[in-house]
């Protein structure tokens, strides 16, 4: 099948772009023997009027300007219209609304989104930081793009409900599956023996992975670890993804380039050695790190915010606490696992089984391929 991949600001050939999502979707299509042609990405060169408006707007409103400049949206749509007429693809795939906004063709389209602007705004406008004027423009772009799609792919039950309730999308048009791990497939024989290597009698090794200190709740994770140590439970926390000031019980390790073999091996060692992944995010639509952790049988402790209850299934691949839960609840959940080592071992085993079933790209590619054929039909 001929698939036209309409990129916008991210290059699908770059495994480091946007948490690797563009890259893995592109590779999944190639793996299924589709002929994939890429248009874009398009360099955003705002018009003078756009630059001036953005400067005035940001200064007067203290809010962010529209995410996708209209000039670049027009450029991407124009390129899509032109190549669609010449190459005549069977399907158009995109992860941004802009290429579809001014699209005039009849080729079936698929739009993948982990979250919508309304979804993110409803969960906490402080993470979006746009006022009503900008939000309406961005939602308009999304709605126009959705209206031209045969299928919409998202990554959580929560996001699917937002599409139905706030965008008026027909449920049959939406498919969702959790974001798969953006690492090489981890085989069973590569795993440590849980009972031997992850005995809960010694110091507990916790891990958090994220690049956004506030939104990912890294400060919350530090608070959890400090509280546990105050209760005479010896715990250490490794923070991967950014740098900061080390504390008595936590240490920052910065970001790792997964395309560098040495850095990649160092990166996955954190998952291999940890007892639990902490993910006390204030908002997260569809994390990839929870799927990466599952590859190593590493359960996640998180809360029911955004799409987290799809990324982590309570009692299967981790513990999902109520939305915006307090530090004490995390501490109690961790203490409960320490006091019930058999439950912890079972949770590690079921976490790995979930990875094998649906949190890897081998399985996700099959689901994607089915969605592609249904879209064309």
N, C-alpha and C positions, 0 to 999 in steps of 0.2 A: 504494500500500500504506500502511496505517496503522501507523506505528511509534511506540511509546511509549519515549521516551528517559528512563530512570530515572537522574537525576543524584543526587549525594549531597552532596559538599562543594564541588564546582566547578560553575560556571555555564557551560553550553555556549555561551551567547551572549557570553561574555567571551573575546575573542581572546588575552588575556594569561594566562588561567588554565592552570596546569599545562603550561607549554611549548606552549600552543595546541592540544594534542591533542584535548580535548573539543570545542573550537570547530570544528576541521577535520573531525572525524567527523560532527558535526551538519550542517555545511555540505555535506558530500559526500552525505548522505542527501537533503537538500533539492534539491541539484543534480540528483539522479536522479528528481526529481518525486514523492518520497514525502511523504505527509502526516505531519509529525513533531510530536508533542506532548511537551512537557517537564514532568516533575514534579521538584520540587526546584529548587535545592539546599536542603538542610535545615540550619538553624543548629544547631550542636552546643551544646546546653545540658545538660551532664551533671547527673545527679541529685546530691544532697548526698553520698550514699554513694560515688558514683563519684569525686567531687572529693576526698573524704577519703582513699579508697583510693589514688588517684593520688599524693597528697601524701606519704602514708606510704611507698608503694612506691618512689617516686623517691628519697626521703631515705634509706631503709634499704638499697636494692639498688643505687643509682647506675645504674639502668637505665631505659629508656623504658617507659612504661605502654602498654597495648594501643592500637593505632593508631585503631581505630574503636570508640567507646563503644557499649556494648550498648543504652543508651537511645535513641541516635540510629539505630542499626541497626533497632530495633523500630519507630521512627517512620517511617523510610523504607519498610520492608516493609509497614507498615499502609497507608500512602498508596498504594503500588503495588497492593495487593490491592483497595482501594476503587475506584480509577480503572479497573483492569483489568475489573471487573465492569460498570461503567457504559459506558466508551468502547469496549470490546471491540476492542483492537488486533490486528493480524495478527502483530506481532512486538514483543518487548521488547528494548531494547538498554541495556547499562550498562557502566561502566568501574570499578565498585566492587562488591565482594561483598555489601555490606550490604543493598541493596534486595531481593536475592534470597533472603536467609537465611530469612526467615519467609514467603516468597511461597508461596501455596497454589494459584495458578491453573494453567492448562494451556497458556497461550499460549507458542509457541516463543520462546526467549531466546537472545541472543548476549551473551557477556561478553568484552570486550577487556581484555587485560592486557599490559604490556610485560615485566613480570617477576613472579614469585610470591615469597612470603615465604621459602619453602624454597630457591628459586633464589638469592635474594639472600643468604640465610644460608649456603648452601654455598659461595658465592664469597668471602665475607668477613664474618663476623658483626659486625665492628667497624663496618660501615656500617649495620647494622640496629639494633644496641644494644638488643636485647630478650633477656630470659632465656628459659629453656625453658617456663616457665608461660605467659608472654605469647605466645610463638611458637606454642604448641599451640592457643591460643584463635584466633589469627589464621589459622592453617592450617585450623582447623575451619570458620571462616567461608568461606574460599575453597572448600573441598571441598564444602560444602553448596551454594554458588552454582554450582559447576561441574556438580554432579549435576542441576541444573535447566535446563541449557543444551543447546540443539541444536547450537550451534557456539561455539567459543572462538577468538578472534583474538589472536595475539601477533605479535612483530616480529623473531624470530630463530630460527634452527635450534636454537640452544642452549636457548632458553626452551621450545621445543616438546618437546625431549628431557626437560627437567625435568618438564613436565606429564605425559609418558608414564611416566617412570621413578619419579617420587616422588609423583605424585598418581593414578596408575593410569588416566589418561584414554585412551580409544581414539584411536588416531592419526587415524582418519577424521573425528573430531570437531574436529580442530585445523587451523586455517589460519594461515599466517604470511606476512607481507610486510614489508620494511624500512620503518621510520618515514620517511614522505615529508618533503620540505622544507616548513617552516612559513613560507614567503615567497610572494610573488606569482610566477607563472610567469615565468621568465627566458627570453626568446627568444634565438636564436642571434645575431641582429644587435646584441644588447645587450652581447655579450662583447668583451673586448679581444683583439687579435691576440696569441696566445700567443708566437709567435716574436719579435715586435717588442717587445711590452710586458713580457714576462717573461723577458728574456734572463738567463741564469745567470752572465754574466760580471761583473755588478755585485753590490752587496750583496744578500744573500738575505733576503727579507722573509717571516718566519714568523708565523703567526696561531694563537692558541688562544682558544676561546670556551667559557666555563663559569662557573657561579656557586658551585661548591663547590671551594674551593682544594685540599683534600687529595684528595677522591675523583676529581676530574677530572685530577689530576696536574699542576697548574699549577707546583708547585715542581719537578717533574721537567722540565717544559718549560724553565724558567729555567736549570736545570742543563745541559740539552742545548745551549742557546744559548751559555752561558758557555764550555762545553767547545769548541764550534766556533770561537769567537773566540780561544780560547787556542791553537788550531791554525792561526791566521792566516786563517781563513775568516770574512769579515766578514758577520755575521748580526744582524738585529734581530728582536725579538719583540713583537707587539702582543697585549695581553691584554684581551679584551672580555668583559664580564659582571659584573665586580666591580672594586672599587678597592683599591689597595695602594700600597706604596712603590716608586717607579720605581727602576730600576737603570741601570747603564752601557749595557746592551744590551736592556733590556726596559722597556715602558711600559704602564701600566694606563689603560684608557679608560672603565671603568664600564659600566653597563647602558644599553640603548637601548630606548625604547618604540616597538614596531613599528607601533602605531596612529597615531603622529605622523609625517606625511610627511617632515618634515625629519630626524627621528631615524632613520626607516627608511632613507632614502637614505644617511645617514652610516654606518649599520650595514652595509648591503650593499657599501659601498665597501671595507670591510676584506677581504671575500671577493674582490672584483674585483681588488684590488691585490696580494694576497699570492701568494707562490710555492707555499707548502705550508700545509696545516692540520695542526697538531700536536694529537694527542689521546692522550696517554700515560696514559689513565685507569687508576686502580687497580681500578675497577669501573664498568661502564656496560652497562645492559641493552639499550638501543636509542636511541642518540643521534640527535637531529634535525640537529645542526650539521654532521655529515658529509654529509648529503643536501643541506643548504643550500650547502655548499662545492662539491658536485658540480655544482650548477646553473651554476656559473661555471667549470667545468672545473678545479677546484682539488683536486688529490689530497690524501688524508689519510694521515699516518703514525701508526699506532696499534699496539695489541697484541691478542692473541687472548684477551681477558678478557670474560666475560659474552657479550653478543650482538654484540660488535664485529666479528667475522669475517663476520657477515651484513650489518651496516651498511656495512662496507668490504670489498670483495672484493679479495684480494691480487693485484696485477698488473693489475687492471682499473680500480679507482677509488682505488687507493692502495697502501700497503705495510703488511701486517699482520705484525708481529713476534711471537715467542712470548710467551705470557702473562707479565706482570710482568718483561719484559725490562729489562736495565740501560741506563744512559745511553749507554754506548759503542756499543751496538747501534743506537740511534737515530742517533747521530752518524755511524756508518759507513754507514747506509742513506741518509742525506742527502748525505754526501760522494759516494757512488756515483752518485746522480742528478746532482750537480753535474758529475761527471767524464763523465757520459753524457747530454749535453743532448738527443740524439735520443730516448733512452728517456723522458726527462722529458716531452718534447713529445707523444710517443705516449700516455703515461699521462694527460696532461691531456685529450687527445682522447677516450680511452676512458672517462675519468671523466665527461665531459659526455654521452657516449652512454648511459652507465648511468643518468644522471639522466633523460634523455628516455625511456628504456625503463621504469623502475620507481621512480624516487625523487621523483616529483612527484605531486600530488594528482589530476591529471587521470587518470593511470593507476590510482592507488590507489582512486579512486572506482569505477572499473569492477570492480576486484577485490572491493571491499566489496559492491557491488550483487549480484555473483554469489553471494557468501557469504550475503547476506540471503535471496535467493530459494531457495537450497539449504536454509537453516535452516527456512524456512516449509514447504517440501516435505517 
